[in-house]
């Protein structure tokens, strides 16, 4: 009987296994999960789960019975220690497993502060796993001074949650503006104002020198480069993630900002595939790696179909989202390489959208509390239809005119 192993119990790993079975694969599927937890969704972690408004069981992508009912063998709390592509086998802590096809859905790991900067002090947290958030929840209380290091989406979402819980929150961002790596200044300005209006202190162009210990080796303050010292009862580090490529690299697979795969999800080793945060793939003449739920699901499902012989290329229109306070940001496309932004605001409303163009070509849209702009922008990107910039610039114009 053919055996497919999936290493990684996140969204991508779960999606590969589920798609294989729904497509009629009748061999063995083994899903190897490093965490001792049923596969779960991550987006609620920094928001409703941290707030205590989302029960742990609701995080699970499927109940336990789903896996047994569908013949998906779960190995929870099991680490893969090595891959032998030539022998088509992997080494686990509990022994060796042979495979016919192997899918690496190893995800990513958060960047940590180095020990010399206080990264190992008690009260310093990252936001990646349910265990990370459980640890933070056990310590977080109203009135605490919370320092968030990093002004990307994870940092901003966590800051919003902590502020909602009544904490005194300071965001420290080393770049000139929050979201500088991923968004236009217009989007940065919107969220800076949103956080400032809710009492969050936003320090941009400010580097953390180190976290300082207090009693018992717990974080007590932060020393900032050229900006003095601030109290911190708890620190959250949100300075980005790195693709988890150690297994692939040790096995001799090609690495290029992640595990290098072709348009079908194949790695450089026969019978080995990769999907999700850990994989970089070709798109539009470039090689990219996407860190999103949408990419994890869609790429994983393509890989599953291709294992079964579909030979389908993965050509996504990327989309993302972020929830902060009462603002819902929806993003369609990739804004990299834009040369102008068209802003669309509705007077007296909290809704706004920012449209990224390179010449006359629409690249992406950031829509905040504006689902219509998001849907229209996504449709334009999917169809390749030109966007009428005069209509976009007129807040009274009906956006549906753009897709008729």
C-alpha positions, -999 to +999 in steps of 0.1 A: +000+000+000+013+034-010+023+056+020+024+094+020+041+111+050+033+148+058+057+165+082+041+194+099+007+197+116-002+232+107-026+245+082-006+233+052+000+199+066-036+194+075-047+206+041-025+182+022-038+152+042-074+162+039-072+169+002-054+136-005-083+118+011-111+138-005-095+133-039-098+095-035-063+085-024-068+051-007-033+045+006-018+054+040-015+090+051+006+098+082+005+134+095+034+141+118+029+170+142+057+184+163+032+198+188+012+176+211-020+193+198-045+185+171-038+207+140-051+241+147-056+276+132-032+304+141-049+337+132-071+338+164-041+333+187-031+369+188-067+382+189-097+364+204-078+335+219-054+359+237-084+379+249-100+347+263-130+349+239-121+318+219-121+283+234-091+261+228-112+234+211-124+260+185-089+265+174-088+229+161-092+226+123-110+193+128-121+172+158-101+141+166-127+118+151-122+134+117-088+119+114-097+084+125-129+084+104-108+094+073-079+071+079-054+098+086-028+086+111-019+113+135+015+113+152+013+141+178+043+154+197+066+137+173+097+153+158+112+145+125+150+144+130+162+136+095+153+128+059+170+102+036+157+112+001+176+084-015+163+057+008+129+074+009+127+073+047+126+097+076+140+094+111+117+101+140+123+101+177+103+069+179+120+052+149+122+052+111+093+055+086+095+047+049+076+067+024+065+067-012+059+105-012+069+130+014+054+165+020+073+190+040+049+215+056+073+225+084+061+261+085+081+288+101+096+299+134+097+333+150+128+354+151+139+357+187+158+384+205+194+372+213+202+364+248+225+394+251+195+416+244+174+399+271+156+374+249+157+347+275+143+367+304+110+355+320+081+375+307+094+377+271+071+361+246+067+353+209+034+348+191+035+315+171+020+285+189-009+279+213+017+272+240+031+307+234-002+323+239-011+302+269+021+314+285+013+350+277-024+347+289-013+334+322+007+365+329-013+393+312-034+415+333-050+450+331-027+478+341+005+460+330+032+478+310+035+458+278+063+464+253+058+451+218+090+449+198+081+451+161+055+470+142+044+444+117+010+428+116+016+403+144+030+431+166+001+454+159-025+427+164-010+417+197-007+454+208-044+459+200-054+429+220-033+439+250-046+474+249-082+460+248-074+441+280-065+474+297-027+472+294-004+502+289+011+493+255+042+507+237+052+495+203+089+499+193+097+498+156+132+502+143+121+512+108+109+547+100+073+536+101+052+506+112+044+481+084+072+496+063+081+462+048+046+452+038+025+482+032+024+517+017+027+548+040-010+554+037-018+521+054+009+527+080-006+561+087-041+547+091-030+521+117-006+544+135-036+568+141-059+539+151-034+527+177-026+561+190-063+570+194-067+538+215-039+548+239-011+528+223+023+545+223+040+540+189+077+547+187+090+545+151+127+548+141+135+535+175+158+505+182+157+483+212+191+481+229+182+454+254+156+443+278+166+447+315+159+422+343+143+429+376+136+407+405+140+370+398+153+374+363+120+387+349+118+416+324+113+449+341+123+475+316+136+482+281+166+503+272+161+520+238+189+532+216+189+571+218+154+570+234+159+564+271+143+537+292+107+525+296+091+502+321+080+468+308+062+441+329+059+419+298+075+420+264+062+406+231+087+400+203+072+403+168+102+409+146+093+384+118+095+347+111+120+324+093+110+295+071+118+262+088+142+246+064+167+228+087+154+193+078+154+200+041+188+217+041+204+188+061+189+164+035+206+183+006+175+199-008+178+232-026+171+262-004+162+297-017+144+318+010+127+287+020+126+252+005+128+257-032+099+242-051+087+244-087+053+256-098+039+221-089+053+220-054+082+196-061+115+200-043+149+192-058+146+156-044+124+130-061+093+122-042+096+152-018+072+181-020+068+213+001+040+237+008+031+267+031+054+291+049+084+269+044+083+269+006+094+294-020+079+291-055+080+308-089+053+335-096+054+361-123+090+356-132+101+359-096+106+336-067+084+344-037+074+329-003+040+338+011+032+338+048-006+334+049-034+310+057-046+313+021-013+303+007-009+274+031-043+259+021-042+266-016-006+255-022-011+224+000-042+214-020-023+218-053+005+197-040-020+170-029-036+170-064-002+169-081+010+139-060-020+122-075-010+132-110-029+164-117+001+184-129-015+217-119+006+249-116+002+270-085-007+305-097-023+324-068-038+358-064-025+364-028-048+376-001-043+384+035-062+399+065-056+415+098-079+425+127-069+453+150-094+468+174-125+474+153-106+477+120-106+448+096-079+450+070-083+429+038-054+428+013-056+414-022-025+411-044+012+420-037+021+457-035+058+451-042+071+475-069+043+501-068+050+537-080+018+553-069-011+549-045-047+559-051-065+565-018-103+561-015-120+573+016-156+577+026-161+610+046-173+605+081-166+567+080-137+546+093-136+528+059-106+534+035-089+516+007-055+522-008-048+509-044-013+501-055-003+507-091+029+503-112+022+525-141-014+516-152-012+481-137-031+474-105-009+454-081-028+452-049-054+468-027-055+474+011-091+477+022-100+487+057-136+482+069-144+482+032-152+447+019-166+460-014-132+476-023-115+443-014-139+422-035-136+445-065-099+447-062-095+409-059-118+404-089-098+429-110-065+411-101-080+377-109-093+387-143-064+410-153-089+437-162-076+473-161-088+495-133-103+529-141-083+553-119-108+581-122-135+559-108-112+548-080-103+584-071-140+594-068-154+582-035-190+587-047-185+565-078-199+530-078-170+505-077-190+479-095-185+500-126-149+487-126-159+450-131-189+454-155 
